[in-house]
Amino acid sequence: MWTRRLATAAFAAAMTTFLAAAALAHCDTTSGPIIPEAKAALERGDVTPVLKWVHKDDEAAITAAFTNALAVRSQGPEAKELADQYFLETLIRLHRAGEGAPYTGIKDEPAGPVVTMAEDALAAGSADELVDRFNRHMAMVIRERFAGVVNAAKEKDDSVEAGRAYVAAYVTYMHYVEGLHDAIVATGAHHAEAGAGEAAHQH
């Protein structure tokens, strides 16, 4: 039971640590989920589906940008292209701001391997393979760095250089393990806050 809990916690840590940066980078690309949905919303003339990508305080700004884009895009192909680009850039900029990330433009690039794995898991309706791959990767890295410390410790007193090699291996190992632990704690706190909020809402 403890092993299973540890594996689950480690997976949560890995998802938090490794996917956060990838997801931030993914949302401003043409291969991400936002751009296709925004283009479809423009074609349908309904802004509602894209409002979920911004905070409530930004709904009015997005709705106004959407309305302006609809009015302009009906004036011809060139106007349509410019209007769509204006709306997409506004949407991505406000979405990024809501994540605390800077807007650096819309990028035409494929998703990274981590994001692709996460998307594939959603498409398959199962996280089992993703969990297994993350757990195997973490186990491999922990063992490699652990072994590096153990091996370096055997020669740490032979010379100053050997001692520094030991310290470098030790610090690398400890930082990795501490990073996983911090992610586990942060994920647990986030889930606890969410649960409390849901309970309060229900009552």
PERA-V944088 format. One record per pair of residues at least 4 apart in sequence whose C-alpha atoms are under 6 Angstrom apart, sorted by the first residue. I is the first residue (numbers start at 1). GAP is how many residues later the second one is. D is the distance in whole Angstrom. If there is no record, write none. Layout:
# PERA-V944088
i=I gap=GAP d=D
i=I gap=GAP d=D
This chain:
# PERA-V944088
i=6 gap=4 d=6
i=9 gap=175 d=6
i=13 gap=4 d=6
i=13 gap=167 d=5
i=13 gap=170 d=5
i=13 gap=171 d=5
i=14 gap=4 d=6
i=15 gap=4 d=5
i=16 gap=4 d=6
i=19 gap=4 d=6
i=22 gap=4 d=6
i=26 gap=6 d=5
i=27 gap=5 d=5
i=28 gap=78 d=5
i=29 gap=77 d=6
i=29 gap=78 d=5
i=29 gap=79 d=6
i=30 gap=5 d=6
i=30 gap=78 d=5
i=31 gap=79 d=6
i=41 gap=4 d=6
i=41 gap=5 d=5
i=41 gap=6 d=6
i=53 gap=42 d=6
i=54 gap=41 d=5
i=65 gap=22 d=6
i=69 gap=4 d=6
i=69 gap=14 d=5
i=73 gap=6 d=5
i=73 gap=7 d=4
i=73 gap=10 d=6
i=75 gap=4 d=6
i=76 gap=4 d=6
i=79 gap=4 d=6
i=89 gap=4 d=6
i=92 gap=4 d=6
i=93 gap=10 d=5
i=96 gap=5 d=5
i=97 gap=4 d=5
i=116 gap=4 d=6
i=121 gap=5 d=6
i=121 gap=6 d=5
i=127 gap=4 d=6
i=142 gap=4 d=6
i=143 gap=4 d=6
i=145 gap=28 d=5
i=149 gap=4 d=6
i=149 gap=20 d=5
i=149 gap=21 d=5
i=152 gap=14 d=5
i=153 gap=13 d=6
i=156 gap=6 d=5
i=156 gap=7 d=4
i=156 gap=10 d=6
i=157 gap=6 d=6
i=171 gap=4 d=6
i=174 gap=4 d=6
i=175 gap=4 d=6
i=183 gap=4 d=6
